[in-house]
């Protein structure tokens, strides 16, 4: 057997071992920084892996000198869809189209942004749950094809979403900042201990909400849910006691999945029951009555 044939045979074996590890869930990958992953196997081995390097002994002592990728590198390449993938699937424009595609109506939630003077009508704006955003990133890029990072800049948390190019293995990041404030409903009748406990709970809720909001805002920069900012705001009936909307507005046709791509899928959140459509925000603050205009100008829905 010639040297080249021997190298090809060894590479084939490494690929098969990588596939076997994935099939038996014998390896786990976790992002490390912006260009590599930590790989952990069932035998307790831990390695730093990228598409062109691995810290395992098999690669450092033999593979690197012979141009061979080890089984960990092959498992990573397969997980990222870089082996045998359609080259068109990695094109940036195709990825952006899939990331920015409208969500199924049941995945879009609505919240009151403003309440009228009588407290019976509210201006409803659409938003996405952070879990739906993460699921879209998983569906388009794969669980190993994206990552999120939070960093402190002064006294503000900024969140980044990094996306891996499946062809080169390089990462590109986009950053934004989210914010969810404290509810601040302190009851003067509460004891000092109860008030401190409620404030601690509010601060924890605010912290988690800020991180989730940062993820959604950073994902918008990649196109995820960006179309919701163009959906007209709707006036709908409002219950001041529960502070909730009594109607679920209907999304215009252009803000729903195309018919040929409208395949049913299970949403991470419970679908909302259908109800009467809301009405677009008027120029005046008086209660409106016109029907939805799908071609209405952008009125700036907020995604928080």
KETI-393114 format. One line per 4 residues: for each residue x, y, z of C-alpha. Coordinates in Angstrom, 3 decimals, always signed. Layout:
X Y Z | ...
//
This chain:
+0.000 +0.000 +0.000 | +1.379 +3.397 -0.967 | +1.787 +6.189 +1.585 | -1.103 +8.202 +0.117
-3.393 +5.183 +0.153 | -2.424 +4.494 +3.761 | -3.243 +8.096 +4.758 | -6.617 +7.899 +3.005
-7.436 +4.643 +4.785 | -6.481 +6.119 +8.170 | -8.646 +9.166 +7.492 | -11.583 +6.929 +6.584
-11.197 +5.094 +9.888 | -11.081 +8.370 +11.811 | -14.264 +9.509 +10.068 | -16.028 +6.270 +10.949
-14.939 +6.617 +14.580 | -16.222 +10.183 +14.668 | -19.579 +9.036 +13.292 | -19.696 +6.203 +15.817
-19.036 +8.593 +18.714 | -21.865 +10.852 +17.586 | -24.277 +7.974 +17.022 | -23.682 +6.606 +20.527
-23.630 +10.061 +22.186 | -20.079 +9.301 +23.325 | -18.846 +12.862 +22.815 | -20.083 +16.307 +23.814
-19.071 +19.679 +22.409 | -19.314 +23.024 +24.172 | -18.233 +26.320 +22.570 | -14.961 +27.770 +23.832
-14.303 +31.367 +22.862 | -15.047 +32.115 +19.227 | -13.055 +29.578 +17.219 | -13.033 +26.251 +19.082
-14.996 +23.776 +21.188 | -14.324 +21.760 +24.312 | -14.863 +18.066 +23.534 | -15.542 +15.594 +26.351
-15.822 +11.833 +25.797 | -17.212 +9.020 +27.951 | -13.729 +7.954 +29.013 | -13.156 +11.303 +30.721
-10.961 +12.744 +28.003 | -11.209 +16.484 +27.423 | -9.804 +18.226 +24.365 | -9.865 +21.593 +22.670
-11.063 +21.042 +19.102 | -11.482 +23.140 +15.984 | -11.946 +22.188 +12.350 | -8.179 +22.215 +11.779
-6.668 +21.339 +15.168 | -7.155 +19.124 +18.234 | -5.179 +18.804 +21.449 | -5.600 +15.012 +21.599
-2.494 +12.840 +21.342 | -3.686 +11.166 +18.161 | -3.634 +14.468 +16.284 | -0.641 +16.183 +17.910
+1.680 +13.172 +17.528 | +0.490 +11.653 +14.270 | -2.336 +13.470 +12.516 | -0.779 +16.942 +12.296
+2.333 +15.642 +10.564 | +0.401 +13.535 +8.053 | -2.504 +15.881 +7.302 | -4.971 +13.620 +9.125
-7.992 +14.828 +11.067 | -8.597 +12.916 +14.300 | -11.956 +11.390 +15.271 | -12.802 +14.424 +17.433
-12.268 +16.808 +14.518 | -14.342 +14.550 +12.266 | -17.169 +14.407 +14.831 | -17.107 +18.212 +15.023
-17.110 +18.594 +11.235 | -20.066 +16.240 +10.937 | -21.955 +18.055 +13.716 | -21.475 +21.377 +11.955
-22.723 +19.948 +8.680 | -19.380 +20.572 +6.996 | -19.082 +17.005 +5.663 | -21.139 +16.174 +2.612
-23.269 +19.288 +3.010 | -24.771 +21.113 +0.086 | -22.421 +24.089 -0.461 | -25.453 +26.268 -1.115
-26.636 +25.651 +2.445 | -23.680 +27.586 +3.793 | -24.207 +30.697 +1.663 | -24.728 +33.784 +3.871
-27.757 +34.957 +1.880 | -29.442 +31.552 +2.268 | -28.754 +31.491 +6.011 | -30.127 +35.018 +6.414
-33.294 +34.102 +4.513 | -33.897 +31.140 +6.803 | -33.078 +33.100 +9.954 | -35.338 +36.011 +9.019
-38.318 +33.925 +7.853 | -41.612 +34.699 +9.666 | -42.588 +32.517 +12.611 | -45.822 +30.569 +12.817
-48.557 +32.836 +14.268 | -48.850 +30.701 +17.419 | -45.177 +31.382 +18.209 | -45.760 +35.172 +18.242
-46.962 +36.690 +21.514 | -48.630 +40.051 +22.147 | -48.331 +42.458 +25.065 | -49.828 +45.845 +25.983
-47.517 +48.746 +25.275 | -49.920 +51.532 +26.223 | -53.422 +51.714 +27.764 | -56.041 +54.346 +26.898
-57.433 +56.823 +29.436 | -60.437 +54.627 +30.196 | -58.232 +51.597 +30.860 | -60.279 +49.386 +28.540
-58.228 +49.447 +25.338 | -54.526 +48.733 +24.959 | -51.998 +49.146 +22.196 | -50.724 +45.622 +21.498
-47.284 +44.909 +20.083 | -45.879 +41.509 +18.985 | -42.819 +39.850 +20.474 | -41.017 +36.488 +20.575
-40.076 +34.354 +23.541 | -36.329 +33.778 +23.929 | -36.893 +30.019 +23.641 | -38.447 +30.458 +20.197
-35.433 +32.532 +19.145 | -33.039 +29.834 +20.384 | -35.050 +27.159 +18.579 | -34.841 +29.096 +15.290
-31.059 +29.371 +15.683 | -30.866 +25.627 +16.405 | -33.038 +24.751 +13.412 | -31.082 +26.867 +10.924
-27.521 +26.618 +12.253 | -27.497 +23.479 +14.386 | -26.801 +23.441 +18.144 | -23.039 +23.794 +17.543
-23.381 +26.481 +14.893 | -24.150 +29.412 +17.199 | -23.414 +30.633 +20.685 | -24.356 +33.485 +22.991
-22.110 +35.547 +25.285 | -22.827 +38.236 +27.894 | -20.254 +40.852 +28.863 | -20.247 +43.828 +31.215
-19.474 +47.165 +29.575 | -19.392 +49.710 +32.371 | -22.577 +49.074 +34.348 | -24.460 +47.634 +31.367
-24.749 +44.035 +30.144 | -24.225 +43.565 +26.407 | -25.148 +40.317 +24.681 | -23.604 +38.834 +21.570
-24.788 +36.090 +19.250 | -21.967 +34.397 +17.358 | -22.565 +32.338 +14.222 | -20.071 +29.827 +12.849
-19.325 +29.667 +9.136 | -19.689 +25.922 +8.416 | -17.137 +26.160 +5.606 | -14.290 +27.982 +7.377
-15.141 +27.387 +11.041 | -14.725 +31.110 +11.755 | -17.118 +33.007 +14.006 | -18.897 +36.298 +13.356
-20.501 +38.184 +16.246 | -23.222 +40.807 +16.562 | -23.951 +42.583 +19.850 | -26.787 +44.485 +21.482
-28.022 +45.230 +24.988 | -31.290 +44.286 +26.636 | -32.980 +45.580 +29.754 | -35.854 +44.433 +31.950
-36.361 +46.601 +35.040 | -37.581 +45.641 +38.496 | -41.303 +45.510 +39.142 | -40.792 +47.474 +42.336
-44.159 +46.698 +43.975 | -43.043 +47.029 +47.599 | -45.868 +46.771 +50.110 | -45.472 +49.171 +53.024
-47.235 +46.618 +55.285 | -44.537 +44.016 +54.654 | -41.874 +43.396 +57.248 | -38.308 +44.357 +56.496
-37.417 +40.714 +55.851 | -40.338 +40.173 +53.439 | -39.545 +43.380 +51.597 | -35.884 +42.393 +51.223
-36.911 +38.954 +49.944 | -39.289 +40.475 +47.366 | -36.620 +42.903 +46.183 | -34.119 +40.049 +45.802
-36.669 +38.097 +43.761 | -37.383 +41.149 +41.606 | -33.674 +41.696 +41.005 | -33.199 +38.053 +39.975
-36.191 +38.271 +37.616 | -34.790 +41.498 +36.175 | -31.351 +39.914 +35.683 | -32.743 +36.866 +33.855
-35.087 +39.029 +31.800 | -32.252 +41.327 +30.782 | -30.157 +38.385 +29.539 | -33.104 +36.948 +27.581
-33.914 +40.369 +26.143 | -30.280 +40.771 +25.102 | -30.391 +37.426 +23.278 | -33.513 +38.461 +21.364
-32.103 +41.869 +20.444 | -28.776 +40.435 +19.297 | -30.636 +37.807 +17.254 | -32.639 +40.579 +15.569
-29.333 +41.839 +14.128 | -29.084 +38.442 +12.401 | -32.639 +38.861 +11.086 | -34.483 +36.689 +13.632
-37.882 +38.284 +14.212 | -36.849 +41.585 +12.639 | -40.025 +41.658 +10.549 | -42.083 +42.128 +13.738
-40.865 +45.721 +13.925 | -42.848 +46.382 +10.727 | -46.109 +44.881 +11.991 | -48.706 +47.633 +12.643
-49.547 +48.111 +16.305 | -53.106 +47.146 +17.212 | -55.683 +48.559 +19.646 | -57.519 +45.708 +21.378
-59.758 +45.194 +24.411 | -57.894 +45.161 +27.724 | -58.592 +43.853 +31.236 | -57.146 +46.310 +33.796
-57.570 +43.830 +36.665 | -55.374 +41.131 +35.121 | -53.376 +43.626 +33.016 | -53.827 +41.373 +30.014
-55.146 +41.619 +26.476 | -58.626 +40.244 +25.861 | -58.019 +39.732 +22.146 | -55.223 +38.270 +20.070
-54.515 +40.467 +17.017 | -54.167 +38.802 +13.633 | -50.857 +39.084 +11.860 | -51.004 +40.419 +8.279
-50.442 +37.829 +5.556 | -46.925 +39.059 +4.761 | -45.910 +38.436 +8.412 | -46.820 +34.744 +8.276
-44.904 +31.808 +6.768 | -45.369 +31.316 +3.040 | -47.941 +28.640 +2.229 | -45.432 +26.234 +0.698
-43.165 +26.571 +3.740 | -45.925 +26.674 +6.348 | -45.210 +23.265 +7.822 | -46.703 +22.648 +11.266
-44.264 +22.368 +14.118 | -44.617 +22.170 +17.851 | -44.136 +25.524 +19.523 | -42.257 +25.740 +22.810
-45.055 +27.860 +24.205 | -48.746 +27.150 +24.334 | -50.607 +28.472 +21.276 | -53.038 +31.289 +21.923
-56.723 +30.727 +21.259 | -58.010 +32.531 +18.163 | -59.995 +35.675 +18.827 | -61.246 +38.772 +17.097
-58.697 +40.894 +15.295 | -57.502 +44.128 +16.803 | -57.448 +47.468 +15.050 | -54.426 +49.508 +13.924
-53.186 +52.414 +15.970 | -54.842 +55.665 +14.778 | -53.092 +58.974 +14.449 | -55.198 +60.363 +17.272
-55.454 +58.878 +20.772 | -59.228 +58.366 +20.512 | -60.575 +54.806 +20.334 | -60.290 +53.508 +16.753
-62.431 +51.153 +14.696 | -60.820 +50.557 +11.238 | -59.863 +47.021 +10.186 | -56.277 +45.784 +9.803
-54.383 +47.084 +6.799 | -51.636 +44.600 +5.938 | -49.868 +47.318 +3.945 | -49.957 +49.860 +6.756
-46.723 +51.843 +7.265 | -44.225 +50.722 +9.822 | -45.297 +51.737 +13.307 | -42.338 +50.272 +15.177
-43.368 +47.212 +17.174 | -41.064 +46.613 +20.068 | -39.455 +43.255 +20.809 | -38.824 +43.116 +24.485
//
